[in-house]
């Protein structure tokens, strides 16, 4: 039986250098890159155990663009993660929009800015085709092109998003335009830039059935991250 591939965004203990990352190794999840949620989310810590819980956006639009890591997992791996995360009692699996960072070195970085014009939506065939053409004209970007192809196929095969990915334009204000690439040191000549690829990813959020949900939601919202994007633990906040 052919195993489907799923895109997963992790933001807490499953990340590299965090205590539960061994799980991602055990299920042979493929690391794609780092990224952040496209919309602001509320991220709070369970003060008892220092475990982070993500809450979906509210009308108050409180929260932050949560940083994390993106992986590819097959059906068996997703089933294991559901069990590990205690779905549906402790966490629920939702689909959200994520901006995946993909660093590339280009001879003409300004051309990419002209061709794409902003964040590259991997569900937009025309935008993906323009991006792919720019990358094909460069040298040594086979891995990045393969990633683009994989993500495009995954987005086409994904089921209808269940939350903010399907309602960004309906329930959220028009976001401030985000440049597709980080400004290169110079406008001419080779430079390493960072593509921002808008994808739909599975993420584990605090379950409505979680008996501690009300308490956790009232805990102090995490507003600070380390330079590597990891969350600040309770003992570090108090220090």
C-alpha atoms as one frame of an Amber mdcrd trajectory, in Angstrom:
protein
   0.000   0.000   0.000   1.357   3.403  -1.013   1.932   5.728   1.935   0.743
   9.301   1.463   2.973  12.179   2.506   1.763  14.783   4.994   3.248  18.180
   5.843   3.620  18.742   9.601   4.545  21.925  11.479   5.995  21.450  14.988
   6.624  24.329  17.386   7.566  22.837  20.762   9.125  19.707  22.240   9.245
  17.877  18.883  11.702  20.398  17.419  15.386  19.715  17.093  17.322  20.055
  20.366  14.059  19.689  22.296  13.356  16.695  24.591  10.879  14.842  22.351
  12.656  15.279  19.026  13.716  11.613  19.178  10.121  10.839  18.190  10.630
  12.563  14.823  13.770  10.467  14.311  11.962   7.257  15.288   9.153   7.797
  12.764  11.696   8.815  10.092  10.153  12.230   9.518  11.946  14.233   6.817
  13.036  17.706   7.885  12.182  20.336   5.240  13.058  23.589   6.932  12.053
  26.247   9.419   9.109  28.586   9.199   6.380  30.444  11.052   2.609  30.580
  11.123   1.173  32.945   8.518  -1.375  34.241  11.010  -0.811  35.217  14.618
  -1.532  32.413  17.077  -1.733  32.309  20.855   1.037  30.175  22.364   0.921
  29.429  26.080   2.879  27.119  28.362   1.382  24.611  30.764   3.133  25.934
  33.863   3.118  22.476  35.494   5.261  20.782  32.864   6.550  23.572  30.625
   4.690  22.111  27.630   3.640  24.614  24.940   0.054  24.702  23.692  -1.072
  26.487  20.552  -4.509  28.098  20.290  -6.164  29.057  17.033  -6.576  32.795
  16.261  -9.444  34.665  17.886 -11.290  37.809  16.889  -8.983  39.722  19.224
  -6.073  38.771  16.932  -3.790  38.361  19.922  -0.657  36.309  19.617   2.485
  36.035  17.533   3.755  34.427  14.370   4.843  31.190  15.978   8.196  29.822
  14.806   8.732  26.117  14.224   9.963  23.389  11.902   8.337  21.691   8.911
   8.530  17.957   8.227   7.175  15.386   5.781   5.576  12.310   7.378   3.820
   9.285   5.914   0.467   7.833   7.025   2.008   5.556   9.650   4.045   8.398
  11.108   0.982  10.652  11.324  -0.970   7.914  13.100   1.860   7.575  15.627
   2.027  11.355  16.160  -1.743  11.451  16.761  -1.292   8.803  19.451   1.786
  10.478  20.938   0.047  13.871  21.143  -3.024  12.371  22.789  -5.503  13.215
  20.027  -8.294  14.102  20.619  -8.144  14.515  24.423  -4.985  16.597  24.812
  -4.381  17.981  21.312  -6.338  18.299  18.075  -4.795  18.157  14.617  -5.664
  21.211  12.527  -4.445  22.579   9.199  -2.966  26.074   9.155  -1.107  28.330
   6.763   2.651  28.323   7.331   5.422  30.371   5.720   8.270  27.953   5.020
  11.758  29.455   4.721  13.849  28.096   1.837  17.325  29.709   1.524  18.803
  29.696  -1.996  21.826  31.320  -3.652  20.959  33.120  -6.892  23.011  34.889
  -9.538  20.189  37.399 -10.112  18.194  37.726  -6.866  16.318  40.777  -8.136
  14.728  38.653 -10.880  13.089  36.451  -8.271  11.565  39.482  -6.613  10.153
  40.673  -9.944   8.804  37.246 -10.932   7.082  36.383  -7.654   6.215  39.770
  -6.159   5.623  38.452  -2.623   5.121  35.273  -0.647   4.859  32.327  -3.036
   1.551  30.570  -2.481   2.185  26.883  -3.147  -1.511  26.439  -3.950  -1.216
  28.983  -6.799  -0.099  27.100  -9.912   0.917  30.224 -11.847   3.067  31.558
  -8.993   4.745  28.178  -8.552   5.464  27.926 -12.287   7.122  31.367 -12.266
   9.227  30.411  -9.264  10.213  27.084 -10.795  11.322  28.769 -14.032  13.574
  31.196 -12.161  15.155  28.342 -10.210  15.695  26.244 -13.346  17.646  29.091
 -14.924  20.079  28.972 -12.014  22.729  26.362 -11.304  22.892  23.782  -8.515
  19.312  24.226  -7.252  18.065  20.710  -8.004  17.225  20.010  -4.364  15.204
  23.221  -4.068  13.299  22.460  -7.281  12.563  18.953  -5.994  11.233  20.500
  -2.785   9.010  22.867  -4.770   7.679  19.929  -6.803   7.009  17.862  -3.664
   5.217  20.688  -1.890   3.092  21.529  -4.933   1.994  17.903  -5.238   1.258
  17.747  -1.523  -0.814  20.955  -1.630  -2.846  19.650  -4.563  -3.517  16.380
  -2.750  -4.330  17.974   0.608  -7.884  17.881   1.837  -9.836  21.106   2.281
  -8.200  22.975   5.186 -10.232  22.887   8.374  -9.313  26.259   9.836  -7.441
  29.472   9.080  -5.846  28.282   5.845  -9.279  28.341   4.201 -10.453  31.571
   5.824  -7.455  33.889   5.682  -9.122  36.189   3.186 -12.552  36.026   4.872
 -11.937  36.465   8.579  -8.572  38.205   8.690  -7.603  41.762   7.777  -5.475
  42.260   4.713  -1.940  41.495   5.922   0.962  43.838   5.378   2.740  42.646
   2.207   5.655  40.396   3.119   8.666  40.374   0.783   9.256  37.020  -0.832
  12.956  37.116  -0.141  15.199  38.721   2.417  17.024  41.751   0.972  20.348
  40.663  -0.562  23.534  42.547   0.362  23.665  44.013  -3.165  21.119  44.362
  -5.951  23.513  42.880  -8.484  25.627  39.751  -8.347  25.088  36.425  -6.573
  23.419  36.485  -3.159  21.824  34.067  -0.726  18.158  34.886  -0.227  15.312
  33.225   1.632  12.177  32.188  -0.212   8.932  32.340   1.764   6.672  29.512
   0.593   3.081  29.631   1.804   1.937  26.063   2.509  -0.833  24.282   4.387
   0.506  22.133   7.228  -0.853  19.881   9.955  -0.311  21.257  13.446  -1.317
  20.046  16.893  -3.323  22.632  18.853  -4.839  22.537  22.337  -7.891  20.293
  22.273 -11.307  21.561  23.250 -11.544  18.358  25.310  -8.358  19.084  27.260
  -9.394  19.252  30.945  -6.725  21.925  31.592  -7.578  24.036  28.545  -9.119
  26.903  30.521  -6.183  27.082  32.916  -3.538  26.880  30.169  -5.240  29.509
  28.048  -5.092  31.949  30.947  -1.381  31.396  31.473   1.007  34.092  30.309
   1.251  34.148  26.520   4.747  33.537  25.182   5.846  36.772  23.580   9.557
  36.117  23.322  11.724  33.688  21.386  15.389  32.857  21.387  17.426  33.776
  18.298  16.938  30.241  16.948  13.157  30.555  17.160  12.688  28.311  20.203
  10.249  29.309  22.930  11.340  30.673  26.281  10.755  28.162  29.086   9.104
  29.212  32.380  12.326  29.095  34.414  14.034  31.317  31.819  11.172  33.827
  31.955  11.393  34.016  35.718  15.172  34.448  35.525
